[in-house]
């Protein structure tokens, strides 16, 4: 039961996004060129869409945006795949009531973007409350002109 819960918890956290007006910082560089600014806007939009998909329990977003070789690590240290995530979303056993993302940092490396953030979530999975604060890292890669998440890791914080 714990293993199944961890997979479902990951599926909830894998799509934690930002609010549209979220403050986004870029570090450690002191200047950002226009190409990187455009990329940051695209990534922030991907994160916003992920939030909406989570709140509406939409598995199609995960199907479209997770790379086939996607790997995520749950707060309990378990490894999950794209198929695990899509299946968990389709089951409907995961329900978000609220997602509040803050302290987001987007770092751009060519066709790769690394997002780190805090997320305060309220929700239930298999009837169990998973509400609380988390920190997460998501890696996006631009492939054939589209952004795909290739890696994700969430950690429970205090």
VOLUMNU-680572 format. One record per atom (N, C-alpha, C, O, CB): residue in one letter; x, y, z. Coordinates in steps of 0.05 Angstrom, whole numbers, plus 5000, padded with zeros to 4 digits. Glycine has a CB too. Layout:
<recs>
aXYZ/...
</recs>
This chain:
<recs>
x501749765000/x500050005000/x501750255000/x501150444986/x498150005024/x503950255015/x505750485016/x506950544989/x507050774981/x507950435037/x507750334974/x508950374948/x506950494929/x507650684914/x509950104937/x504450404929/x502350514911/x501850804919/x501450974902/x499850344913/x501750864945/x501251134954/x503551314945/x503051544937/x500951144984/x505951214946/x508251374938/x508151444908/x508751664900/x510951234944/x507251254892/x507051294863/x504951504858/x505251684842/x506351034848/x502651494872/x500551684868/x501451964879/x500752164867/x498051594882/x502951964901/x503852224911/x505752354891/x505552594887/x505352184938/x507452194878/x509152304858/x507552414835/x508152634826/x511052094847/x505452274827/x503952374805/x502652644811/x502352814794/x501752174797/x501952684836/x500952944844/x503053154844/x502553384835/x499652924872/x505353084854/x507553284855/x508853334829/x510053544825/x509553194876/x508753144811/x510153164786/x509153394769/x510553494751/x509952904770/x506753484775/x505653694758/x505253954774/x503654114766/x503153604746/x506653984796/x506354234811/x507254474795/x509654484788/x507854214838/x505654654789/x506354884773/x506155144789/x505855154813/x504754904749/x506455364774/x506355624786/x503855774779/x502455704759/x508755794777/x503155974794/x501056154787/x502056334765/x504456384763/x499956314812/x500256434749/x501056604726/x502756844734/x504556914719/x498556694710/x502156964757/x503557204765/x505957134783/x507057324796/x501757384780/x506756894784/x508956804802/x511556954796/x512257004773/x509356504799/x512857034817/x515557154815/x517556934807/x517656724820/x516457294841/x519056984786/x521056784777/x523756924778/x524057144767/x520356684749/x525656794790/x528356904791/x530156734774/x529656494770/x529356904820/x532256854764/x534256714748/x536956764762/x537756994765/x534256804718/x538256554770/x540756574783/x542756374771/x541756184759/x540456524814/x545256404774/x546656614787/x547456834768/x548857024776/x549056504801/x546756824742/x547557024723/x546457294730/x544157314740/x546756944695/x547957504724/x546957774730/x545457894707/x543958084711/x549357944737/x545857794682/x544357904659/x543157674644/x544257454643/x546158074641/x540857724632/x539357514618/x539057614589/x537957834585/x536657454631/x539857454569/x539357544542/x536457484534/x535057344548/x541357394522/x535657604511/x532857594504/x531957304498/x529657244502/x532357764479/x533757134487/x533056854482/x532456714508/x530456564509/x535256714467/x534056764528/x533556634554/x530956744567/x529556594580/x535856674573/x530457004564/x527957114574/x525556984561/x523556924575/x527957424569/x525656934536/x523556804522/x523156514532/x520956424536/x524056804491/x525356384536/x525256104546/x524056104574/x522455924580/x528055984547/x524856284591/x523756294618/x520756334617/x519256204632/x525056524634/x519756504600/x516856544597/x515556284588/x513356224598/x516356774577/x516756144570/x515655894561/x515455684583/x513455544587/x517255774537/x517555674599/x517655484621/x515555554643/x514255384654/x520455464633/x515355814649/x513355904668/x510555824659/x508855744674/x513556204673/x510155854633/x507555784621/x507055474624/x504855384629/x507355874592/x509155324619/x508855024622/x508154954651/x506554784656/x511554884613/x509455094669/x508855044698/x506055124705/x504654994720/x510855194715/x505055344693/x502255434698/x500355224687/x498355164700/x501755714685/x500855124663/x499154924651/x499154674668/x497054534671/x500054864623/x501454604679/x501654364696/x499954394721/x498654204730/x504554314704/x499854634732/x498154684756/x495254644749/x493754504763/x498654974766/x494354754727/x491554724719/x490854434714/x488754344721/x491054894693/x492754284701/x492254004696/x492053844722/x490453664724/x494553884679/x493553924742/x493453784768/x490853844782/x489553664793/x495853884786/x489954094782/x487554164795/x485054044782/x483053984795/x487254474796/x485253994756/x482953884741/x483353584735/x481753464720/x482654034715/x485453464747/x485953174744/x486053094714/x484752894706/x483853014758/x487553234698/x487753194669/x490253034663/x492453134663/x487853464654/x489852774656/x492252604650/x493452674622/x495652594617/x491452314650/x491952804605/x492952864578/x495353054579/x497153024562/x490752994562/x495453234598/x497753404600/x500253244605/x502353294593/x497353614623/x500153054624/x502452884629/x503252714605/x505552684598/x501952694653/x501252614591/x501752454567/x503152624546/x505052524533/x499052344555/x502452874543/x503653044522/x506353154530/x508153184513/x501753284517/x506753214556/x509153364564/x511353204578/x513553304581/x508353584582/x510752954586/x512852794598/x514352644576/x513052514559/x511752604619/x516952654576/x518552504556/x518152204560/x517652114582/x521552584558/x518552054539/x518351754541/x520351644561/x519751444575/x518751624514/x522651774564/x524751684583/x524651834609/x526551824625/x527551714570/x522351954615/x521952114640/x522351934664/x521451704665/x519152234640/x523652044684/x524051904710/x523652114732/x524552334731/x526951784712/x522052024752/x521552194775/x522252044800/x522151804801/x518652294775/x522952194821/x523552084847/x521552204867/x521452454870/x526552134855/x520052034880/x518052124899/x519352224925/x521652184929/x516051894905/x517752354941/x518752444967/x519652204985/x521252245003/x516652604982/x518751964978/x519551724993/x521951584979/x522751364988/x517251534995/x523051704958/x525351594945/x524851384924/x526651254914/x527151474965/x522351344916/x521651144896/x521851264868/x521251504864/x518851034901/x522651104849/x522851184821/x520351114806/x519350894808/x525351054808/x519351314791/x516951264775/x517451364746/x519251524741/x514451414787/x515751264728/x516051324699/x513651484689/x511851554704/x516251064684/x513851554664/x511651694651/x509051534653/x506951644661/x512251754621/x509151274647/x506751104648/x505651094676/x503151104679/x507350824638/x507251074696/x506351074724/x504751334730/x502651324742/x508751044744/x505851554721/x504651814726/x501951844711/x500051924723/x506552034717/x501951774686/x499451794670/x497251604682/x494951684685/x499951714641/x498051364689/x496151174701/x494951284727/x492551254732/x497450904706/x496651394744/x495751504769/x493851734765/x491851764780/x498151594786/x494351894746/x492552124740/x489852024730/x487752124737/x493752314719/x489851814713/x487351704702/x485651574723/x483151564720/x488051504680/x486851474744/x485351324765/x483451504780/x481451404791/x487351194784/x484051764781/x482251954796/x482551934826/x480952054840/x479451904788/x484451784836/x484751754865/x486351974877/x486751984901/x486151484871/x487252154860/x488952384869/x487352634865/x486352694843/x491652394854/x487052794887/x485453044885/x486853274898/x487553264922/x482652994898/x487253484883/x488453734893/x486153924900/x484253944885/x490353864873/x486454064922/x484654274929/x485954544925/x484654744918/x483654244958/x488554554928/x490054804924/x493054734919/x494154544930/x489754994949/x494354904904/x497254894898/x498255174898/x497355344883/x497854744871/x500155234916/x501355504917/x504355474914/x505655374932/x500555644944/x505455564892/x508255534886/x509655804891/x508556014884/x508755444857/x511955794903/x513456044909/x516455984906/x517255754902/x512856154937/x518056194908/x520956174908/x521956024883/x523955874885/x521956034933/x520656064860/x521455924836/x523956044824/x524256294823/x519255924816/x525855874816/x528155964802/x528255794776/x528055554777/x530755924819/x528655934754/x528955804728/x531755854718/x532556094715/x526755894707/x533255644712/x535955674701/x535955554673/x534955324670/x538155544719/x537055694653/x536955604626/x539755534616/x541655684620/x535655824608/x539955304603/x542455204591/x541855114563/x541554874558/x543654974609/x541655294545/x540955224517/x538155114515/x536255254521/x542955014506/x537854864506/x535254734504/x534454584529/x532754414528/x535254554480/x535654654551/x534954534577/x534354754597/x535754954598/x537254354587/x532254704613/x531554894634/x531154744660/x529854534660/x528955064627/x532254844682/x532054714708/x530354904725/x530955134729/x534854654721/x528254794736/x526454944754/x526654834782/x526554594786/x523454924743/x527055014801/x526854944829/x524855134842/x524655364835/x529654964843/x523255024861/x521255184874/x520255054899/x520954824906/x518855224855/x518755214914/x517255114938/x514355084929/x513355234912/x517555314962/x512954884941/x510154854935/x508654774960/x509354584973/x509754634913/x506654934967/x504854874989/x502354764976/x501054894961/x504255125008/x501754504983/x499454374970/x497454284991/x498154235014/x500454134953/x495054264981/x492854154997/x491453954980/x490554024958/x490854385008/x491253704990/x489953504974/x489853234987/x490853195010/x491353474947/x488553044974/x488252774984/x488952574962/x488352614938/x485352724994/x490152354970/x490852134952/x490051874966/x490951814988/x493952134946/x488351724952/x487351474963/x486151524991/x486451355009/x489551264965/x484851754994/x483551825019/x485451935041/x484552005062/x482151595029/x488051935035/x489952035055/x490852325048/x491252385025/x492451855057/x490952485069/x491752765066/x494752785060/x496352675076/x491052935090/x495552915039/x498352955033/x499053255034/x501153335024/x499152845006/x497353415046/x497753705047/x500353775062/x501153635081/x495453835061/x501653985053/x504054075066/x505954215047/x505354245023/x505353845080/x508254285058/x510354425042/x512254225029/x513054025041/x511854625059/x513054285004/x514954124989/x516854314975/x516254544971/x513453944968/x519154204967/x520954334948/x521254134925/x521253894929/x523854394961/x521454244901/x521754064878/x523654174858/x524254414856/x519054014865/x524753994842/x526454054819/x525253914795/x524653674796/x529453974824/x524954064773/x524053934748/x525954024726/x526754254725/x521054014741/x526653834708/x528353894686/x526753874660/x525553664654/x530853704685/x526754084645/x525354104619/x527454094597/x529554224599/x523554354617/x526953954575/x528653954552/x527054014527/x524853894523/x530153674549/x528054184510/x526654244485/x527454044464/x529854034456/x527254544475/x525553884455/x526053684434/x524053734411/x521653764415/x525653394446/x525153744387/x523553804363/x521654044367/x519354034359/x521953554355/x522654244381/x521154494384/x519154494407/x517754694411/x519754554360/x518954274422/x517054254444/x518454194470/x520354044471/x514954044438/x517454314492/x518654264518/x517454004530/x515053964530/x518054504537/x519253834540/x518453594554/x519953574581/x522253644583/x519053344536/x518453484601/x519653434627/x521153164625/x519952964617/x517553434650/x523653164633/x525252914632/x525952814659/x526552574663/x527752964616/x525752984680/x526452904707/x525053074727/x524453314722/x529552924711/x524452954750/x523053094771/x523752974797/x523952724799/x519953094766/x523953134818/x524353034845/x523053214865/x523353464863/x527352994851/x521553104884/x520153264904/x521153174932/x521752934936/x517153224902/x521353364950/x522153314977/x520253454996/x519653684993/x525153404982/x519453315017/x517753435038/x519453615054/x521753545061/x516353215056/x518453855060/x519954045077/x518354105102/x516054025105/x520654305061/x519554255120/x518154325144/x517554625144/x516354725163/x519754255168/
</recs>
